[in-house]
Amino acid sequence: MLRTVFDEEHEAFRKVVRDFIAREVAPVHHEWEEQGHPPRDFYRRLGEMGILGIEAPEQFGGGGADTFKFSAVVTEEAARAGVTFGTYSVHSNLILPYLVKYATEEQKKRWLPGFISGDIMTSIAMTEPGTGSDLANIATTAKLSDDGSHYLLNGAKTFITGGALADLVLVVCRTAASTPENRRGGLSILCVDTTSQGYSVGRKLQKIGLKASDTAELSFDNVRVPVEDRLGEEGEGFNYLTHNLAQERLTIALQSSAAAQAALRHALDYVKDRNIFGKPLAAFQNTKFVLAECATDVEAIVLMADRALELHDSGDLTVADAAKVKLFCTEGAGRVIDKCLQLHGGYGYVTEYPIARLYADTRVSRIYGGTSEVMKTIIAKSLGI
């Protein structure tokens, strides 16, 4: 079906990104996977190209775009080429909205220029060893000093994307005890300079996929955080997280949509070239039927993701909508990629083939940003049950 979500400007930007990937990313991506992250200068290169700050305010050096479609183009082109941009998506698609909406003008002046240029890379630390998706159970604490000048941060986080190399980490912590009436109260967000005394990076976690994106454990031992580095109001952390979860989940849905499209393309190329029993694999009825199913599923995934993208741009994407699109796109992409890998036979299990990397990279989409089970709970709640 004809896609109408992108216009000529988006397609011109797509060509720039596609050429950039072919020239500067694809030839060295395997090296990034081996070392667990891109070189730091890669993020500065993204900054030079304006990719890190597409939606950031112009007065701080950003592009000032009022649409998420340019970010969607980057996502699609990376998946198409079978590469990742390290922690770009967390930095630009997840954390930027927090800084734009909740940072003070003084904080924006301090952080946004470096954020946009790639000189300041960011991460967000929510998950803890004992919490998982239950953010209300966060145990990391921040106690305000008697003179009100700073907090002392103590605790630990895990599964933190970009945590190993970040310069600034948004840490969700408890500044007041929760109550039985409001388990989600008392949470705040502190922006922690990673050079602070008492801040340390623990294990760099070895994952089955997304190997060019570092994931780490963090710990805080009496880390002194100036009160001026608190993001927004004290005790409003959970509300801030809820506000930005829709974009996070849309981002994951778009990544899954892009991965499903790429998987179908790789499978089509493979079955046309692969000969078995004296004829192309594409000539067998089973191959045709499997790919017909995949093409139909991909169409539905893309249409739902595109619709959610339009709703997000207009400010009409609800929490329940975001949960639906994440659930549908991630689960659907998993099915499509699995079928496409099966058509590759043994080669589908070899990492030099893009389908193998897509399989490993996409599996986590049903876990992070809220598991599929959490998405179902949100959707059911929206139905009044």
Secondary structure, DSSP 8 states (H G I E B T S, - for coil): ----S--HHHHHHHHHHHHHIIIIIGGGHHHHHHHTS--HHHHHHHHHTT-TTTTS-GGGT------SHHHHHHHHHHHHHT---TTHHIIIIIIHHHHHHHS-HHHHHHHHHHHHHTSS-EEEE---TTTTT-GGG---EEEE-TTSSEEEEEEEEEEEETTTT-SEEEEEEESS--BTTBTTTTEEEEEEETTSTTEEEEEE---SS-TTS-EEEEEEEEEEEEGGGEESSTTBHHHHHHHHHHHHHHHHHHHHHHHHHHHHHHHHHHHHH-EETTEEGGGSHHHHHHHHHHHHHHHHHHHHHHHHHHHHHTT---HHHHHHHHHHHHHHHHHHHHHHHHHTGGGGGSTTSHHHHHHHHHGGGGTTTS-HHHHHHHHHHHTT-
